Amino acid sequence: MQWEQLTAPKLQNAVHEVGLCVLPVGALEKHFEHLPLGTDGLNAHKICCLAAEAEAAVVFPPHWFGQIHEARCYPGTIAIDPILTVRLLMNVCDEIARNGFAKIIVYNGHGGNTHLLHYLRQIMLAQRKSYAVYLTDWHVDEKRQEQQKAILDTEYGGHACEWETSLTMGTHPELVKMEALAGQAAAPLGRLKHLTGVKTPVSFYADHPDHYAGDATSASPAKGRALLKLHVDSVVEYIRAVKSDEVTPALMREFYDRCDELGRSGSS
């Protein structure tokens, strides 16, 4: 079930029947010359929608406004103010919950969101919430990692690479322009290799100034379909696990209660 396609009564029914919403989070950024700007959100949303067909859940529209300041120098990037980015994500989760959902799976489709979304998960404890957030991302679960590795011909990647290009061929083949790739690959330039064990704001840019990491030339629709199935199957299992989880909500209530009791006991 896609949130934006439901009528108001059907959404209300879904709250009572399913009780769980999946929020796919991506970004708008350059994916070299051959993939669309919305690759991360498009892929994440498609994976979640297919998973929700197998295990009922409501899928929110793609949240495009992730952390992507490292791509501000390329056309098409939308990089929202950092504080607003966090507030907006929190507000979206609050609004999903205000509509009745007690569980939200935040599904990350963009590597640059990793630290942002872990921070979002942590600050859910700053004040009492009526809902629990569960965070996962585009990595397949452990038991499927070897299967994914066997599908791919290349080991190095990370952005607009064989994996991401193949996956997009599986989700939105009409948006992939392999002719624009022109047979190019992108190994890391190592311009900051003298800083062993240190990260800087331009670490990714230093290695990949064209915002391309890997070799997409061996990508194919067949690989994309195989990868898509692995990712969808993983998300189906995540949804089932979250639906049956009663421990996290109970622990969150316990945590909030102890916070409230701490304040009361300190004033007596």
Secondary structure, DSSP 4 states (H G I P E B T S, - for coil): -BGGGS-HHHHHHHHHHT-EEEEEE-----BTTTB-TTHHHHHHHHHHHHHHHHS--EEPPPB-----GGGTTSTT-----HHHHHHHHHHHHHHHHHTT-SEEEEEE--GGGHHHHHHHHHHTTSS--SSEEEEEESSPPHHHHHHHHHH-S-S--SBSSHHHHHHHHHH-GGG--HHHHTT-EE----TTTTSTT---TTHHHHH-TTS-BEEGGG--HHHHHHHHHHHHHHHHHHHHHHHH--HHHHHHHHHHHHHHHHHHHHH-
